Structures are given as C-alpha cells and as structure tokens.
Amino acid sequence: MNNLIYFPTPKTAPAPKHDVFIVGKSYQARWVGDADLKTEYKVIARTKSFVTLEIDGRNIGKKKIFLSDCGAEYCKPEGDYSMCPILRCR
C-alpha cells in the first residue's frame, strides 16, 4: 500500500508582466555604429501590437512591437535594416 500523502498544489499567481511600453514614458535607443549616440523617443499611444512614437515633439508614426526571448517588448523606430537602432523598454 502506498503511504504517500498527496497535497494539492496551490494555484500560482500569473507570471509577472514583462517590460512593456507605457504611454507617456520616454525610452532611449542606441545606434549600432556609435554606442555613445542615444536617441530619445516618447510613447504617445499604443495598442496590443503597435506603438506610436514621437521624437522632439514630431510624430514619427506607428511601429510594430516585437517580443524578445525574455518577453520584453522592443521596436525598430527608424525602420528595419542591418544597423537600425532598437528601442527596448527597459
């Protein structure tokens, strides 16, 4: 006969939300060609899959949100090319 006592596992809380873009907050992007050069972008609106950014008060439009391996959001505000800056929400 099995003498093991089984306890039900408690329901775990949902995993904490990883870094996400927040409306009204500013983020800095680094450029691949010059690590000291940083450009600041402000999030003015967001949906589930897009973020609307502005730089120096100028709206640069909607950009697609991607998820990194660790679950943090990032986007490519200047387009998608080999040395484009990456805007991460950290």
Secondary structure, DSSP 4 states (H G I P E B T S, - for coil): -------PPPPPPPPPP-----TT-EEEEE-SS-TT-EEEEEEEEE-SSEEEEEETTEEEEEEE-EE-TTS-EEE-TT-SSTT--EEE--
